[in-house]
Amino acid sequence: MGFIKNAKANMVAEEAGRAIAEGRTVFTPRLNTPATHHTMSGSIAGWAEMIESIEAQGWQMVEWSVAQDKNGKPEAYPLFRRRQPAPAARAPR
């Protein structure tokens, strides 16, 4: 993995881990495109790596939205959720 891709994946994984430590049940990062992204169809550099690094922390992507930044480049807004712990069963009375 390239230096920039690795740095972005590590940064977002750290944020995902911090959200877990804070007790969050949802995590919504912004994934931007690299400055050198070409205009042809194909994989956006770093997005797969960032998503994989977040899911490796225990999150699961459930929604996905993409918009354009002020320069017309795509930005993704994925929504990740963690499973809620099951409520403790009550003992019969």
C-alpha positions in Angstrom: 0.0 0.0 0.0 1.3 3.5 -0.8 2.5 5.9 1.9 -0.5 8.2 1.6 -3.1 5.4 1.4 -1.5 3.8 4.4 -1.5 7.0 6.4 -5.2 7.7 5.5 -6.2 4.1 6.4 -4.3 4.3 9.7 -5.8 7.7 10.6 -9.4 6.6 10.0 -8.8 3.3 11.8 -7.5 5.3 14.8 -10.6 7.5 14.7 -12.9 4.4 14.5 -11.1 2.8 17.5 -11.5 6.1 19.5 -15.3 6.1 18.7 -15.5 2.5 20.0 -13.6 3.6 23.2 -16.1 6.4 23.6 -19.0 4.0 23.4 -20.3 5.2 20.1 -22.7 2.9 18.1 -22.3 4.8 14.8 -19.3 6.1 13.0 -19.5 8.5 10.0 -16.2 9.5 8.4 -15.7 11.6 5.3 -13.6 9.9 2.7 -12.1 12.3 0.2 -10.4 11.7 -3.2 -6.7 12.0 -3.7 -5.5 15.2 -5.3 -4.1 13.1 -8.2 -7.4 11.2 -8.9 -7.9 10.7 -12.6 -11.3 11.4 -14.2 -11.8 8.0 -15.7 -13.9 5.2 -14.1 -12.1 2.9 -11.7 -11.2 2.4 -8.1 -10.7 5.6 -6.0 -7.3 5.4 -4.4 -7.5 4.7 -0.7 -11.2 4.3 -0.2 -11.1 0.5 -0.1 -8.2 0.6 2.3 -9.9 3.1 4.6 -13.2 1.1 4.6 -11.3 -2.2 5.3 -9.4 -0.5 8.2 -12.6 0.7 9.7 -14.3 -2.6 9.4 -11.2 -4.3 11.0 -12.0 -2.3 14.1 -15.4 -4.0 14.4 -17.6 -1.6 12.4 -19.9 -2.6 9.6 -20.9 -0.2 6.8 -24.7 0.0 6.5 -25.2 3.1 4.4 -23.2 5.1 1.8 -23.7 8.5 0.3 -21.4 10.3 -2.2 -21.4 14.1 -3.0 -19.0 16.5 -4.6 -16.7 18.8 -2.8 -16.3 22.5 -3.8 -13.9 21.4 -6.6 -16.2 18.8 -8.0 -14.3 15.8 -6.6 -16.3 13.0 -5.1 -16.4 12.6 -1.3 -18.0 9.6 0.4 -19.9 9.6 3.6 -20.3 6.0 4.8 -22.3 5.2 7.9 -20.9 2.4 10.0 -22.7 0.7 12.9 -21.6 -1.6 15.8 -23.9 -4.2 17.1 -25.7 -3.3 20.2 -25.1 -5.8 23.1 -28.2 -7.9 23.8 -30.1 -6.7 26.9 -29.5 -9.0 29.8 -32.2 -11.6 30.3 -34.2 -11.1 33.5 -34.4 -13.9 35.9 -37.8 -15.4 36.3 -39.7 -14.3 39.5 
